[in-house]
Amino acid sequence: MSNPLLIEHRDGVDWVTLNRPGSLNALDPALIDALNTYFGGLYRNRDTRVVVLRGAGANFCAGLDLKHAMQRRGGQQEPPGVTESLDSQRRIADIVMAMRRCPQPIIALVQGAAAGGGFALALAADIRIATKSARMNCAFIKLGLGGCDIGTSYFLTRLVGMSVASELILTGRFIGAERALAVGLVSELVEEGGLESAAESYVDAMMTASPVGLRLSKECLNMAVDAGSLESVIAMEDRNQVLCSRSEDFNEGIRAFLEKRKPVYIRR
């Protein structure tokens, strides 16, 4: 069997590929475990500064592998109990929580279908770039489930507002690439085959930031989303700036700016 998750490390960047193209990169237990292991291991990883997440083939991710789930359930005499179901549910939710906790910015490259759990993975990224073929939806409500799942109600309301989030969650409708760009769900649309080159410009910009500055910036953005006041956000920002200004990276950043060159930071 092929590896369900491919990880290629290039100069501080992990290019992570969901590798089940024959199943539209649907989430089966092996891929779920691989994603949990990968993102869970990033927290203290100093070599990886940026993550690019994509799907092999023509689609990003079609969500949960329903064929596998039904085959597994069909072999049981009784439906799984509450504890087993909750454990299974939480294993998928753990992926998006690990994506938000990890200090590395994540860029999701979305083409074709990003449905259900695949949509949740894209939403948990920091930046989304899509091709014009991209179609995304909260598929859960179409399957006899509630429409809110795997953090989608959290991410969508913050990304596109309550009205559009309610529309997508309560109807399960697909949102196409053009409208996704219009409502701020994605940052950029590119032609088919142009995702990697588009991502590289974002990666290059992030790699000119100091390693500690980039990590603290993602942390501060996460805190600001749920902050109770402007004062609490400014306190976090002040703390981060003081920490960064005490590092050698700050001196190198100033020198590089004045000398009109790219900074060279010490990896640590």
Secondary structure, DSSP 8 states (H G I E B T S, - for coil): ---SEEEEEETTEEEEEE--GGGTT-B-HHHHHHHHHHHHT-TT-SS--EEEEEESTT-SB-SB-HHHHHHHHHTSSS---HHHHHHHHHHHHHHHHHHHHSSS-EEEEE-SEEETHHHHHHHHSSEEEEETT-EEE-GGGGGTS-S--TTHHHHHHHHH-HHHHHHHHHH---EEHHHHHHTTS-SEEE-TT-HHHHHHHHHHHHHTS-HHHHHHHHHHHHHHHT-S-HHHHHHHHHHHHHHHHTSHHHHHHHHHHHTTS-------
